[in-house]
Amino acid sequence: MATNTQLPAREPVPDPAAARPLAVHVIQAKAVLNRMRPFRQQNSAAVQIAEWSINPYRGCQHGCAYCYARRTHTDFDMNGAADFEREIFVKAGAAEILRQELRARRRGTWHAPVVIGTAVDPYQPVEGSWRVTRGILEELRIARAPVQIITKNTMVMRDADLLAEIARHNHCAVFISITTLDADLARRLEPATPPPLKRLAAVRTLVAHGVPAGVMLAPILPWLTDGRGELEALALAAHRHQAQWLSSGTLRLHPDVRPVFLAWLARERPDLVDRYTDWYRWTEAPAYYRERLHSRMATIRTALGLPDGPPAYEPQTVQMTLF
Ligand code: SF4
């Protein structure tokens, strides 16, 4: 089992992407609700993690070194490195398109929640001025659709009013992603995200406003954030901040993302490059490691009485009459 190694305190080595100016491109949204395909883990059956997803932007300013979504930029002739972080596409008119898509459903069963933020962070900084996510939430509220949100940004608190209303009528769950309590490491790994303690404070605030919220401790990074004490401390902090669940997952490195993460390691932790290269010949860390980590997290959750996710969603047939 890997042991956690404390990073020495020092200024982060400059990331080449940080020197690039931000370019915001406005594109007209054509479709907003994406039907999700089953997701296959190494040596396991395909699982359907959600039925529908919505990504209000393309690219993510947060620039997490390990981000699996970087590969989505390569579909548009851009790279998954600096382009993913600095060339951001705003889906203008997304709320109007979504309204039409929801009207077409009018009466139907939501078999699973609509997940916002599977390939971008819906509350990355550009949301502050473009408010595409807020417009989408308004439509989902009117349609009484079940909603889940994944974010690292405390800006989600801005929409606590809408999320609380969604929660009053249907399933609603906000996953706040936190990988470490070490603010210095977080700043290097996830350069444009709020510090971990502010994210924890956001969990507390959402819950106080009636929004079901929990912590997503993912991805857990071998040799960097997987120390037993560190995981326990983060879980305890989540519990103390009223997190209603604690989900977790180990780092996956898709071949398109691996070079970006290895370049980050070469800058920040060159001593770990060979270990990661050896472990991540495929997308997943070795099975024995994942199983041990899974069991460790289960023990931690049990000790704190925290479930591994929000209450199960019960499929509902919704009639939309408010258009
Ligand atoms: S916040 Fe999420 S989508 Fe954005 S870079 Fe980080 S991991 Fe990727």
Residues whose N, C-alpha, C, O or C-beta is under 5 A from the ligand:
A	BS01	SF4	C60 H62 G63 C64 C67 A69 A119 V120 D121 K152
